[in-house]
Amino acid sequence: MKEQRNSFERHIFNFDKRQLMKHIIIIIIYLSIINPLYSQCDRMQDSLSLVEFFNNFNGPNWQEPWPLDQPFSQWEGIEVSVEGCIKKIALPIDSNISGGL
């Protein structure tokens, strides 16, 4: 049994580090350059997703609830891209957020 385990460990840990780095670099290039070209900005979907987030996480009872009658680019903690889509959500820790998806 010990001999089988050592054989397995040699097989698992016997990889070419240059080959691994090559794959990592390809993934990084894809994620940073190619993937954004295919992802499209959809402000309507972003808005619907934020409202769903708001409703599922007790939004009406937050310390500063989002004004749903205003554009989401004006909501606290929402950062948008130049295209107007969600870039980042950063809500204060003490916002009274609770719930789940």
Phi and psi restraints in degrees (value plus and minus 20) as a CYANA .aco file:
   2 LYS   PHI     -83.2   -43.2
   2 LYS   PSI     -57.2   -17.2
   3 GLU   PHI     -85.8   -45.8
   3 GLU   PSI     -59.4   -19.4
   4 GLN   PHI     -84.1   -44.1
   4 GLN   PSI     -61.9   -21.9
   5 ARG   PHI     -83.8   -43.8
   5 ARG   PSI     -64.1   -24.1
   6 ASN   PHI     -83.7   -43.7
   6 ASN   PSI     -58.2   -18.2
   7 SER   PHI     -83.3   -43.3
   7 SER   PSI     -63.0   -23.0
   8 PHE   PHI     -82.6   -42.6
   8 PHE   PSI     -66.8   -26.8
   9 GLU   PHI     -81.9   -41.9
   9 GLU   PSI     -59.9   -19.9
  10 ARG   PHI     -83.4   -43.4
  10 ARG   PSI     -60.0   -20.0
  11 HIS   PHI     -86.2   -46.2
  11 HIS   PSI     -64.9   -24.9
  12 ILE   PHI     -86.7   -46.7
  12 ILE   PSI     -63.1   -23.1
  13 PHE   PHI    -114.4   -74.4
  13 PHE   PSI     -15.5    24.5
  14 ASN   PHI    -118.7   -78.7
  14 ASN   PSI      59.7    99.7
  15 PHE   PHI    -145.7  -105.7
  15 PHE   PSI     138.1   178.1
  16 ASP   PHI    -103.5   -63.5
  16 ASP   PSI      94.8   134.8
  17 LYS   PHI     -85.0   -45.0
  17 LYS   PSI     -52.8   -12.8
  18 ARG   PHI     -86.7   -46.7
  18 ARG   PSI     -58.7   -18.7
  19 GLN   PHI     -84.9   -44.9
  19 GLN   PSI     -62.0   -22.0
  20 LEU   PHI     -81.5   -41.5
  20 LEU   PSI     -66.3   -26.3
  21 MET   PHI     -81.7   -41.7
  21 MET   PSI     -58.0   -18.0
  22 LYS   PHI     -80.3   -40.3
  22 LYS   PSI     -64.5   -24.5
  23 HIS   PHI     -86.2   -46.2
  23 HIS   PSI     -59.4   -19.4
  24 ILE   PHI     -83.4   -43.4
  24 ILE   PSI     -62.5   -22.5
  25 ILE   PHI     -83.9   -43.9
  25 ILE   PSI     -60.8   -20.8
  26 ILE   PHI     -82.3   -42.3
  26 ILE   PSI     -62.6   -22.6
  27 ILE   PHI     -83.5   -43.5
  27 ILE   PSI     -63.9   -23.9
  28 ILE   PHI     -81.7   -41.7
  28 ILE   PSI     -63.8   -23.8
  29 ILE   PHI     -81.5   -41.5
  29 ILE   PSI     -64.5   -24.5
  30 TYR   PHI     -80.3   -40.3
  30 TYR   PSI     -68.6   -28.6
  31 LEU   PHI     -87.6   -47.6
  31 LEU   PSI     -51.8   -11.8
  32 SER   PHI    -113.3   -73.3
  32 SER   PSI     -44.2    -4.2
  33 ILE   PHI    -138.8   -98.8
  33 ILE   PSI     -75.9   -35.9
  34 ILE   PHI     -95.2   -55.2
  34 ILE   PSI     -67.3   -27.3
  35 ASN   PHI     -77.9   -37.9
  35 ASN   PSI     -65.0   -25.0
  36 PRO   PHI     -80.2   -40.2
  36 PRO   PSI     -45.3    -5.3
  37 LEU   PHI     -86.6   -46.6
  37 LEU   PSI     -49.3    -9.3
  38 TYR   PHI    -117.2   -77.2
  38 TYR   PSI     -35.9     4.1
  39 SER   PHI    -104.7   -64.7
  39 SER   PSI     111.6   151.6
  40 GLN   PHI    -127.7   -87.7
  40 GLN   PSI     128.5   168.5
  41 CYS   PHI     -98.8   -58.8
  41 CYS   PSI     105.5   145.5
  42 ASP   PHI    -151.0  -111.0
  42 ASP   PSI      70.5   110.5
  43 ARG   PHI     -83.2   -43.2
  43 ARG   PSI     -54.3   -14.3
  44 MET   PHI     -83.8   -43.8
  44 MET   PSI     -66.5   -26.5
  45 GLN   PHI     -84.7   -44.7
  45 GLN   PSI     -58.9   -18.9
  46 ASP   PHI     -81.1   -41.1
  46 ASP   PSI     -63.9   -23.9
  47 SER   PHI     -82.3   -42.3
  47 SER   PSI     -65.7   -25.7
  48 LEU   PHI     -83.0   -43.0
  48 LEU   PSI     -58.8   -18.8
  49 SER   PHI     -85.9   -45.9
  49 SER   PSI     -60.0   -20.0
  50 LEU   PHI     -87.0   -47.0
  50 LEU   PSI     -59.2   -19.2
  51 VAL   PHI     -85.4   -45.4
  51 VAL   PSI     -59.6   -19.6
  52 GLU   PHI     -82.8   -42.8
  52 GLU   PSI     -63.4   -23.4
  53 PHE   PHI     -78.2   -38.2
  53 PHE   PSI     -68.3   -28.3
  54 PHE   PHI     -76.7   -36.7
  54 PHE   PSI     -68.1   -28.1
  55 ASN   PHI     -88.5   -48.5
  55 ASN   PSI     -59.3   -19.3
  56 ASN   PHI     -94.8   -54.8
  56 ASN   PSI     -41.4    -1.4
  57 PHE   PHI    -133.1   -93.1
  57 PHE   PSI      15.3    55.3
  58 ASN   PHI      42.6    82.6
  58 ASN   PSI      15.3    55.3
  59 GLY   PHI     -71.3   -31.3
  59 GLY   PSI     -63.4   -23.4
  60 PRO   PHI     -80.4   -40.4
  60 PRO   PSI     -40.9    -0.9
  61 ASN   PHI    -123.4   -83.4
  61 ASN   PSI      -9.2    30.8
  62 TRP   PHI     -87.5   -47.5
  62 TRP   PSI     140.7   180.7
  63 GLN   PHI     -79.0   -39.0
  63 GLN   PSI     -61.7   -21.7
  64 GLU   PHI    -150.2  -110.2
  64 GLU   PSI      65.9   105.9
  65 PRO   PHI     -81.9   -41.9
  65 PRO   PSI     128.8   168.8
  66 TRP   PHI     -89.2   -49.2
  66 TRP   PSI     117.4   157.4
  67 PRO   PHI    -100.3   -60.3
  67 PRO   PSI      74.9   114.9
  68 LEU   PHI     -83.8   -43.8
  68 LEU   PSI     -34.1     5.9
  69 ASP   PHI    -107.1   -67.1
  69 ASP   PSI     -18.9    21.1
  70 GLN   PHI    -130.2   -90.2
  70 GLN   PSI     139.0   179.0
  71 PRO   PHI     -80.6   -40.6
  71 PRO   PSI     121.8   161.8
  72 PHE   PHI     -85.0   -45.0
  72 PHE   PSI     -36.7     3.3
  73 SER   PHI     -85.9   -45.9
  73 SER   PSI     -36.5     3.5
  74 GLN   PHI    -119.1   -79.1
  74 GLN   PSI     -21.8    18.2
  75 TRP   PHI     -97.7   -57.7
  75 TRP   PSI     124.1   164.1
  76 GLU   PHI     -81.4   -41.4
  76 GLU   PSI     113.1   153.1
  77 GLY   PHI      64.5   104.5
  77 GLY   PSI     -19.5    20.5
  78 ILE   PHI    -125.7   -85.7
  78 ILE   PSI     103.7   143.7
  79 GLU   PHI    -132.2   -92.2
  79 GLU   PSI     112.4   152.4
  80 VAL   PHI    -132.6   -92.6
  80 VAL   PSI     136.3   176.3
  81 SER   PHI     -98.8   -58.8
  81 SER   PSI     155.7   195.7
  82 VAL   PHI     -83.5   -43.5
  82 VAL   PSI     -45.0    -5.0
  83 GLU   PHI     -99.7   -59.7
  83 GLU   PSI     -31.1     8.9
  84 GLY   PHI      74.6   114.6
  84 GLY   PSI      -7.8    32.2
  85 CYS   PHI    -119.0   -79.0
  85 CYS   PSI     143.5   183.5
  86 ILE   PHI     -80.4   -40.4
  86 ILE   PSI     107.3   147.3
  87 LYS   PHI    -127.2   -87.2
  87 LYS   PSI     -56.3   -16.3
  88 LYS   PHI    -179.7  -139.7
  88 LYS   PSI     122.8   162.8
  89 ILE   PHI    -138.4   -98.4
  89 ILE   PSI     100.5   140.5
  90 ALA   PHI    -158.3  -118.3
  90 ALA   PSI      71.2   111.2
  91 LEU   PHI    -114.4   -74.4
  91 LEU   PSI     125.4   165.4
  92 PRO   PHI     -80.1   -40.1
  92 PRO   PSI     127.3   167.3
  93 ILE   PHI     -82.5   -42.5
  93 ILE   PSI     -54.9   -14.9
  94 ASP   PHI    -111.2   -71.2
  94 ASP   PSI      12.0    52.0
  95 SER   PHI    -102.5   -62.5
  95 SER   PSI     -22.2    17.8
  96 ASN   PHI      48.6    88.6
  96 ASN   PSI      15.3    55.3
  97 ILE   PHI    -100.3   -60.3
  97 ILE   PSI     111.7   151.7
  98 SER   PHI    -171.5  -131.5
  98 SER   PSI     140.1   180.1
  99 GLY   PHI      96.7   136.7
  99 GLY   PSI    -181.9  -141.9
 100 GLY   PHI    -191.7  -151.7
 100 GLY   PSI     152.3   192.3
